[in-house]
Amino acid sequence: MKYEITIDKPVEGNGHIDLRRLVQLADIISKVAEGALQLRLRGVSITAGRKQAKLDDALRIDLVGVKKGSTRLMVECATLGETLKGVQFDAFRHEGQLQLAEQTPMSLFMNTFNDALDGTSNKEFLDKPLLNQLVAFKKVFRAPEEAFRVSNEGRTKELVVKKDSLKQIAVLEESLPEPERIVLQGTVDLLQHSSSRIRVKGPDGVMDGFLSDDLDRSEVAQFWTKEATVMGLVHFRPGGRRTIEVQRIYPVEQGEDYFAKHRKGEDTERQIERQLREKGGRNLAKSVVGQWPGDEDFDFLIGQLTA
């Protein structure tokens, strides 16, 4: 699919672009596209594991020409349906995702930016790391009067970015908390058509999430549809949405039915503080909440919970 990136009033002159600026532009577009795709496939835009090799082809964007009339960069890329072989797109339609198979890396970039700039959108497919990448677009500007426009013959809503417009995205990014350590108990279900997307049903309701790359899928399989103690990171998104990155799963006995004693109105940290206070301990959660990445040993934390 063909796209046109136009730089209005470029400092280099019409039809010209500094190679260093071109590298910055390509890097940010690629990172936003990758983050937007990861958010749809896994639930968060950035993970600690390596990028899957099969995503390389899916995220490929080719520069095919530069034209005058301001500075116009002509780029092309294929749809995800053509490049992401073996992905069950049906698995994500329950989230209201719109035609992911027909999206391209460029359309993901455009839609993500437009979503962040639109004050009326529900911002379902945004999170803190992805918003941070959008704010980084300010590095591409060389003068306050410049503007970037991205279009593809009307198939996707045209994107217009000015440097001042990035301020509202920065405000949204700063309003979201950093990822926090979390321990919870509930029934763990594997979502249909997915090897990593899960759903934890606990006393507070349902939380969607995904399995960390470090977890052995075969070992985790024993917990499907059963009560378990889940430990990991909770990622926050606009609108109060949360996604848990599951890093460890234990049999419920190792938590001594810890969260089965849930009290209404308590969040996870307060529950840990109350339970440990009753046992004469201290709240270790406060020493780990908000740390990203963290070096805490989960076995040590479990040991404190069951001491």
Secondary structure as UniProt FT lines:
FT   STRAND          2..8
FT   TURN            11..12
FT   TURN            14..15
FT   HELIX           19..41
FT   TURN            53..54
FT   HELIX           55..58
FT   STRAND          62..67
FT   TURN            68..70
FT   STRAND          71..76
FT   HELIX           80..83
FT   TURN            85..86
FT   HELIX           89..95
FT   HELIX           100..102
FT   HELIX           105..117
FT   TURN            119..120
FT   TURN            124..125
FT   HELIX           128..135
FT   HELIX           136..140
FT   TURN            144..145
FT   STRAND          147..151
FT   TURN            153..154
FT   STRAND          159..162
FT   HELIX           163..165
FT   HELIX           166..175
FT   STRAND          180..190
FT   TURN            192..193
FT   STRAND          197..202
FT   TURN            203..204
FT   STRAND          205..211
FT   TURN            213..214
FT   HELIX           217..220
FT   HELIX           221..223
FT   STRAND          227..237
FT   HELIX           238..240
FT   STRAND          241..251
FT   HELIX           252..255
FT   TURN            256..257
FT   HELIX           258..261
FT   TURN            264..265
FT   HELIX           268..278
FT   TURN            279..280
FT   HELIX           285..288
FT   TURN            289..290
FT   HELIX           298..306
//
